[in-house]
Amino acid sequence: GECDAVDARAAGANDTPRSLAECLHRWLKVNEVDVHDVTGGPNVMEFAKSAQVSIAAMRRTVEQDVLGPDAAEALSSCALGALHIRLATVWPATQELFGALTERKEFEPAWTALFQDLKSHQTRCLDAHDAAAINAAAHGRRKGEWHDDRPGAARAGTSDEVAQALQRRMESETFPTEAGTERWQRLGLLLRSVASSPAAASRHPAPLAGLFLAYNAPKPDGSTRAGKAWRAGLREWLKVVKDGLSGGKAVRAMAGTGDAVRAILERCVGADEPDLATLAVRCLGQWRLPHLTPDNADRLARVTDPNTMKDELI
């Protein structure tokens, strides 16, 4: 009622909210500021600190069982919105809030909202990735590199300014930016939010494994995906598999799924990026394979890490 609204407005950022109304008012304060408004916006560092404190206070509310399960969907929707804010200092606090929400079985709607957003967003990322690759291959150039393909364009003497403007426009169409975080960056944030609660991930092994397989599936033309952004997403996925799916062991007995997950992990061991290889080895080490005991996997992981390779080989 009116009293709750007054209490919500009067509460400080560090005060633990005592109701859903107070939490929603905190989210309103977090989202009403445009951190990119350099003319009339607030001090960014001051806002970032206030937002972090507010989100941490809402996490305490969840951990202290102040709110009931009926608040899960509203809080998770607000947290998903916060991942659109292009301010990196806000993201860890939001991910910790997701960890507190999804850890509780009675807050299942929070997991459902997070998983569905991850599923749909991953599909959009992969579709955009494949479309960009097809477009680049059709014109014989790298993704994002623009050329004027019109007949006689080379003789027309198009100015550098126009060419650059058209290239920027093509890049924005090929690699669109959301109203906030960049497409692939947001995918990484969603995966980190899933990884923030291994307990929640372990309750849903089959859907997560299916999404992991979809991420690593071949493109429509049968070729494998690659690229810096895709590999960054793979890195976050391997962290989810390592901590949330016991390295993939949780789906080992699932017909078809277990073998497919293992095949992807074994392929990643040979990746040319050490961190991908290290994560894959640590995942496989949890399978307790005859040729790869946990101790051997730990030693092999240190060999694949450039920071520990020399000490391990000596």
C-alpha positions as CSV (number, residue, x, y, z in Angstrom):
1,G,0.0,0.0,0.0
2,E,0.9,3.7,0.4
3,C,2.9,3.0,3.6
4,D,5.0,0.4,1.8
5,A,5.8,2.8,-1.0
6,V,6.8,5.5,1.5
7,D,9.1,3.0,3.4
8,A,10.6,1.9,0.1
9,R,11.5,5.5,-0.9
10,A,12.9,6.2,2.6
11,A,15.2,3.1,2.7
12,G,18.9,3.5,2.2
13,A,20.8,1.5,-0.5
14,N,22.4,-0.7,2.1
15,D,19.3,-1.4,4.1
16,T,18.0,-5.0,3.6
17,P,14.6,-4.8,1.8
18,R,11.7,-6.3,3.8
19,S,9.2,-6.6,1.0
20,L,8.9,-7.1,-2.8
21,A,7.8,-3.5,-3.1
22,E,11.1,-2.3,-1.6
23,C,13.0,-4.5,-4.0
24,L,11.2,-3.3,-7.0
25,H,11.8,0.3,-5.9
26,R,15.5,-0.5,-5.7
27,W,15.4,-1.8,-9.2
28,L,13.6,1.3,-10.3
29,K,16.5,3.4,-8.9
30,V,19.1,1.2,-10.6
31,N,17.4,1.4,-14.0
32,E,16.4,5.1,-14.1
33,V,19.9,6.3,-14.7
34,D,21.6,6.5,-18.1
35,V,25.3,5.9,-17.3
36,H,26.2,7.1,-20.8
37,D,24.6,10.5,-20.4
38,V,27.8,12.5,-20.0
39,T,25.9,15.8,-20.1
40,G,23.2,15.4,-17.4
41,G,24.0,12.0,-16.0
42,P,25.2,11.3,-12.5
43,N,28.7,10.5,-11.3
44,V,29.2,7.1,-12.8
45,M,31.4,5.8,-10.0
46,E,29.0,7.0,-7.4
47,F,26.1,5.4,-9.2
48,A,28.0,2.1,-9.7
49,K,28.7,1.9,-6.0
50,S,25.1,2.6,-5.1
51,A,23.8,0.1,-7.6
52,Q,26.1,-2.6,-6.3
53,V,25.1,-2.0,-2.7
54,S,21.4,-2.1,-3.6
55,I,21.7,-5.4,-5.5
56,A,23.7,-6.9,-2.7
57,A,21.0,-5.9,-0.2
58,M,18.4,-7.7,-2.3
59,R,20.6,-10.8,-2.4
60,R,20.6,-10.7,1.4
61,T,16.8,-10.5,1.4
62,V,16.7,-13.7,-0.6
63,E,19.3,-15.5,1.5
64,Q,17.4,-14.5,4.7
65,D,14.1,-16.0,3.4
66,V,12.4,-12.6,3.8
67,L,10.5,-13.1,0.5
68,G,8.3,-16.0,-0.6
69,P,8.5,-18.0,-3.9
70,D,5.9,-15.6,-5.4
71,A,8.7,-12.9,-5.7
72,A,11.0,-15.1,-7.7
73,E,9.7,-14.3,-11.2
74,A,9.6,-10.5,-10.6
75,L,13.1,-10.4,-9.1
76,S,14.6,-12.6,-11.9
77,S,13.0,-10.4,-14.6
78,C,14.5,-7.3,-13.0
79,A,17.9,-9.0,-12.7
80,L,17.8,-10.0,-16.4
81,G,17.1,-6.4,-17.2
82,A,20.2,-5.3,-15.2
83,L,22.4,-7.4,-17.4
84,H,21.6,-4.9,-20.2
85,I,23.3,-2.1,-18.3
86,R,26.7,-1.4,-19.8
87,L,28.4,-1.1,-16.5
88,A,30.7,-4.0,-15.6
89,T,30.8,-3.3,-11.9
90,V,27.0,-4.1,-11.7
91,W,27.2,-7.5,-13.3
92,P,28.9,-9.5,-10.5
93,A,26.4,-8.4,-7.9
94,T,23.6,-9.3,-10.3
95,Q,25.1,-12.8,-10.9
96,E,25.4,-13.4,-7.2
97,L,21.7,-12.4,-6.8
98,F,20.9,-15.0,-9.5
99,G,22.9,-17.5,-7.5
100,A,20.9,-16.9,-4.4
101,L,17.6,-17.1,-6.3
102,T,18.2,-20.2,-8.4
103,E,19.8,-22.1,-5.5
104,R,16.4,-22.5,-3.8
105,K,14.1,-25.1,-5.2
106,E,11.1,-23.1,-4.2
107,F,12.3,-20.3,-6.4
108,E,12.1,-22.4,-9.5
109,P,10.5,-19.6,-11.6
110,A,13.8,-17.7,-11.3
111,W,15.7,-20.6,-12.9
112,T,13.0,-20.9,-15.6
113,A,13.3,-17.2,-16.5
114,L,17.1,-17.4,-16.6
115,F,17.3,-20.6,-18.7
116,Q,14.7,-19.4,-21.2
117,D,16.5,-16.1,-21.7
118,L,19.8,-18.0,-22.2
119,K,18.2,-20.4,-24.7
120,S,16.6,-17.7,-26.8
121,H,19.6,-15.4,-26.7
122,Q,22.1,-18.2,-27.6
123,T,19.9,-18.9,-30.7
124,R,20.1,-15.3,-31.7
125,C,23.8,-15.2,-31.3
126,L,24.4,-18.3,-33.4
127,D,22.0,-17.2,-36.1
128,A,23.8,-13.9,-36.4
129,H,27.2,-15.6,-36.4
130,D,26.1,-18.0,-39.2
131,A,24.5,-15.2,-41.2
132,A,27.6,-13.0,-40.9
133,A,29.9,-15.9,-42.0
134,I,27.6,-16.7,-45.0
135,N,27.6,-13.0,-46.0
136,A,31.3,-12.7,-45.7
137,A,32.0,-15.9,-47.7
138,A,29.6,-14.8,-50.5
139,H,31.6,-11.6,-51.0
140,G,35.0,-13.1,-50.4
141,R,36.0,-11.0,-47.4
142,R,36.3,-11.2,-43.7
143,K,33.3,-10.6,-41.4
144,G,32.7,-6.9,-40.9
145,E,34.9,-5.8,-43.8
146,W,32.9,-3.7,-46.3
147,H,33.5,-3.4,-50.0
148,D,31.4,-1.6,-52.7
149,D,30.3,-4.3,-55.0
150,R,28.4,-2.2,-57.5
151,P,29.5,-2.3,-61.1
152,G,31.7,0.6,-61.9
153,A,32.0,1.6,-58.2
154,A,35.8,1.5,-58.3
155,R,35.7,4.1,-61.1
156,A,33.1,6.3,-59.4
157,G,35.6,7.7,-56.9
158,T,33.4,7.3,-53.8
159,S,34.7,9.5,-51.0
160,D,36.4,7.9,-48.0
161,E,33.8,9.5,-45.7
162,V,30.9,7.8,-47.5
163,A,32.8,4.4,-47.7
164,Q,33.5,4.6,-43.9
165,A,29.9,5.5,-43.1
166,L,28.6,2.6,-45.2
167,Q,31.1,0.2,-43.5
168,R,30.0,1.3,-40.1
169,R,26.4,0.7,-41.1
170,M,27.1,-2.8,-42.4
171,E,29.0,-3.6,-39.2
172,S,26.1,-2.5,-37.1
173,E,23.8,-4.7,-39.1
174,T,26.1,-7.7,-39.1
175,F,27.0,-7.4,-35.5
176,P,24.0,-5.6,-33.9
177,T,24.2,-4.1,-30.5
178,E,21.4,-4.4,-28.0
179,A,20.0,-1.5,-26.1
180,G,22.8,-2.0,-23.6
181,T,25.3,-4.8,-23.6
182,E,26.7,-6.2,-26.8
183,R,25.1,-9.5,-28.1
184,W,27.9,-11.9,-27.3
185,Q,28.9,-10.1,-24.1
186,R,25.3,-10.6,-22.8
187,L,25.5,-14.3,-23.6
188,G,28.6,-14.5,-21.4
189,L,26.8,-12.7,-18.6
190,L,23.9,-15.2,-18.8
191,L,26.2,-18.1,-18.7
192,R,28.0,-16.7,-15.7
193,S,24.7,-16.3,-14.0
194,V,23.9,-19.9,-14.6
195,A,27.3,-20.9,-13.3
196,S,26.7,-18.8,-10.1
197,S,24.6,-21.6,-8.7
198,P,26.1,-25.1,-9.3
199,A,23.3,-26.6,-7.2
200,A,20.6,-25.2,-9.6
201,A,22.5,-26.4,-12.7
202,S,22.9,-29.9,-11.2
203,R,19.1,-30.1,-10.9
204,H,18.7,-29.5,-14.6
205,P,21.4,-31.5,-16.3
206,A,19.5,-32.6,-19.4
207,P,18.4,-29.1,-20.6
208,L,21.8,-27.6,-20.0
209,A,23.6,-30.4,-21.8
210,G,21.2,-30.0,-24.7
211,L,22.0,-26.3,-24.9
212,F,25.7,-27.0,-24.7
213,L,25.4,-29.5,-27.6
214,A,23.4,-26.9,-29.6
215,Y,26.2,-24.4,-29.1
216,N,28.8,-26.8,-30.4
217,A,26.7,-28.2,-33.3
218,P,27.9,-27.7,-36.8
219,K,26.6,-24.8,-38.9
220,P,23.8,-25.5,-41.5
221,D,26.5,-26.1,-44.2
222,G,28.2,-28.7,-42.0
223,S,31.3,-26.6,-41.1
224,T,32.3,-25.9,-37.5
225,R,31.9,-22.5,-35.9
226,A,34.9,-20.4,-34.9
227,G,35.8,-16.8,-34.1
228,K,36.8,-14.9,-31.1
229,A,33.3,-14.2,-29.8
230,W,32.2,-17.8,-30.3
231,R,35.3,-19.1,-28.4
232,A,34.6,-16.7,-25.5
233,G,31.1,-18.2,-25.3
234,L,32.6,-21.7,-25.3
235,R,34.9,-20.8,-22.5
236,E,31.9,-19.7,-20.3
237,W,30.1,-22.9,-21.3
238,L,33.0,-25.1,-20.2
239,K,32.9,-23.4,-16.8
240,V,29.2,-24.2,-16.5
241,V,29.9,-27.9,-17.5
242,K,32.8,-28.1,-15.1
243,D,31.0,-26.8,-12.0
244,G,27.3,-27.4,-12.7
245,L,27.4,-30.7,-14.5
246,S,30.3,-32.3,-12.7
247,G,32.4,-31.9,-15.8
248,G,29.7,-33.6,-17.9
249,K,29.7,-36.7,-15.7
250,A,26.1,-35.8,-14.6
251,V,24.8,-36.7,-18.2
252,R,27.2,-39.6,-18.8
253,A,24.5,-42.2,-18.6
254,M,22.1,-40.3,-20.9
255,A,21.9,-42.1,-24.2
256,G,23.5,-40.1,-26.9
257,T,24.0,-37.0,-24.8
258,G,26.8,-38.3,-22.6
259,D,28.9,-39.5,-25.6
260,A,28.3,-36.3,-27.5
261,V,29.4,-34.1,-24.5
262,R,32.5,-36.3,-24.0
263,A,33.4,-35.9,-27.7
264,I,33.2,-32.1,-27.5
265,L,35.4,-32.1,-24.3
266,E,38.0,-34.3,-25.9
267,R,38.0,-32.0,-29.0
268,C,38.5,-29.0,-26.8
269,V,41.6,-30.6,-25.2
270,G,43.4,-30.0,-28.5
271,A,42.3,-26.4,-28.7
272,D,45.0,-23.8,-29.5
273,E,43.9,-21.7,-26.6
274,P,45.4,-22.9,-23.3
275,D,42.4,-21.9,-21.1
276,L,40.0,-23.9,-23.2
277,A,42.2,-27.0,-23.1
278,T,42.7,-26.6,-19.3
279,L,38.9,-26.4,-18.7
280,A,38.3,-29.4,-20.9
281,V,40.9,-31.5,-19.0
282,R,39.4,-30.5,-15.7
283,C,36.0,-31.5,-16.9
284,L,37.2,-34.9,-18.2
285,G,39.1,-35.5,-14.9
286,Q,35.7,-35.7,-13.1
287,W,34.6,-38.6,-15.4
288,R,37.1,-41.0,-13.6
289,L,38.2,-42.5,-16.9
290,P,40.6,-45.5,-16.7
291,H,43.3,-43.5,-18.5
292,L,42.6,-40.2,-16.8
293,T,42.4,-40.3,-13.1
294,P,41.6,-37.1,-11.2
295,D,45.3,-36.8,-10.1
296,N,46.5,-37.2,-13.7
297,A,43.9,-34.7,-14.9
298,D,45.1,-32.2,-12.4
299,R,48.7,-32.6,-13.5
300,L,47.7,-32.4,-17.2
301,A,45.7,-29.3,-16.6
302,R,48.8,-27.7,-15.0
303,V,50.8,-28.7,-18.1
304,T,48.2,-27.0,-20.4
305,D,48.4,-23.8,-18.4
306,P,51.3,-21.6,-19.5
307,N,51.7,-20.2,-16.0
308,T,52.3,-23.6,-14.4
309,M,53.6,-25.7,-17.4
310,K,57.3,-25.1,-16.7
311,D,57.1,-26.0,-13.0
312,E,55.1,-29.2,-13.8
313,L,57.5,-30.4,-16.4
314,I,60.7,-29.8,-14.3
